[in-house]
Amino acid sequence: MTISRRNLFKVGVAAGAALSIPSVLRAQTSPAPDRTVRMVIGLGVFDPVVSTSDTTFTHAFAIYDTLFGVDSTFAPHPQMVGKWRVSDDRKTYTFELRDGLGWHDGTLVTAADCVASIHRWGEVAPGGQLLIARARDISKKDDKTFTIALKEPMGALLSILAFQGPFIMREKDANLPPTEQVTANIGSGPFKFNHTLAKPGASFTYDRNEKYVPRTEAPDGLAGGKIVKVDRVIWDNIADQQTALAALQAGEVDFLSLPPVDLLPVIESDPNLELQVLDKTGQDMFLSMNCLQKPFDNVKVRQAMLHLVDQEAVMRAAFGDPKYFRTVTSIFGNETPMSNDENTGWFKKGGDPEKAKQLLKEAGYAGEKVVILETTDWREADNAAQFLAVELRKIGVNAELAPSDWSAATARLDNKGPVEDGGWSIFITSEPEAIRGNVITAVTLTMNGEKGWVGWPQNDEYEALRAKWADVETLEERKAIARKMQRIFWDYASQVPLGQQITPIARRKTLTGLIGVPAWIPMWNMQKA
């Protein structure tokens, strides 16, 4: 459940402003039930440049397309690109778009759309910022061809474009500043956003794009052919998990992405339902601290949090059954090639509250209030926040919970001020390990200050290593850099790992063909019996 680095704007009527008459006519005819899928997914922001929310990215993968996509092993493959070549000095890449690419409004996709989309994405995404800094020129060559000219060779370029790379938007949409949300929802992807049936706060509807031309390769991760096998997908926003589960059991919805862990046995016993692990590497839950304000502007207070946290106890409070979680000490997770044990001596089974108290004393902690954002509509994070507040109070920290729903909590994150002015101290979230293992694109692992992710840690040596990671070619070289990065990261201690969880989605057995990727739910290839 990765969150936005910027505001999560409330979606209003403007979301349906850009609508063509043919779309209206199509929306008036409802597809057959066996060609319609209902999923419990709440969407707050449409624009994947404004927000890195999992649901925003799932929405973007439905209506937009990408230049490259990653397969199940995270290797890059062309998606919108038909042909590409690199110069002998490996500094200039030339990309030619494949045939059959058209916008939902009936116009053709052009190289100018791609160039504008890369530039807008490059202002805020970690991989994009690195690419823009290294680029000598990114420009259109003709209507189907564009080039990226680099100052120096960059071995990770295709990986950057493929993994959390730019979603390609129309040039006029991509010309908007990255602080202004694109709400037109007109892409070139396999699904069309149905503006007529949009009910912000209740449901959003996606219709099959009849004119979409998929690639011929078999679907694999986010690469290959995006073949849509249903006519309509409806996202129902049901905040209460038990209500959502009751709807799944009654056949009112087909898919539930976050079934309550304590109710998984109920789902397993239902002959019409199935649990399925789509994200094989799982998610790492962690807390992020506001490094700009007291008390966490002091490194010793942040390090105290590393020693205080008892991961097993937190995860038991959050998820209950130990079969769904593990402890984690690497910033890159347990399952990725970058995972390592550098500078992890702070970890102790059961935590070390005495060491935490000692560090607080050395830091001169004077009872400053610590505000923990408590997301009441995400039960596991809610439980973890309440547990953490109790543990902090035990060692003399003036901890206070600030309960709200997920949307309100994430909207508060952009407030960099003190807690007395509506700011925050601690925020709990999670991120797929697969993302944390990709050094360049993992927004939560940046340390570029106020230009970066919430908490705003800053360390120039770390950022230089992250940039160097993009240059080296071999896995061993990248692992060596990852170890150096982790040493710095845990010394700075802007985050504290709470544990790794691997939890299934719940679906009706009539819904099949789901593609397993971390965090996001590709809607192509799935079908109903």
Protein Blocks (a to p, Z undefined) as FASTA:
>chain_A
ZZdfbdcddddfklmmpccfklmmmmmpccdfklcccdddddfbfblklpccfklmmmmm
mmmccfbdcdfkopacdfklmbdcddfkopaccddddehiacfkopacdfklmmmmmmmm
mmmgmklmmmmmmpmbdcdfblmbccdddfbdcfklmmmmmnopacdddfklmmpcfkbc
cfklpafbfbdcdfklpcghiaccddddfkbccdfbdcehjedjdddfbfbdcddddfbl
klmmmmmmnopambdfbgcfklmmmmmmpmkbccddfblnopaddddddfkbcfklpmkl
mmmmmmmpcfklmmmmmnopaklgccdfbfnbjmbmkbccehilmpcghijfklmmmmmm
mnopghiacdddddfklmklmmmmmmmmmmmmmnopacddddddfklmmmmmmpmbdfkn
opafbdcddddfklmmmmklmmklgcehjmlcehiaacfklmmmmmmmmmpmbfklmmmm
mmmmmmmmmmnopaccfbdcdddddddfkbghiacdehiacfehiacZZ
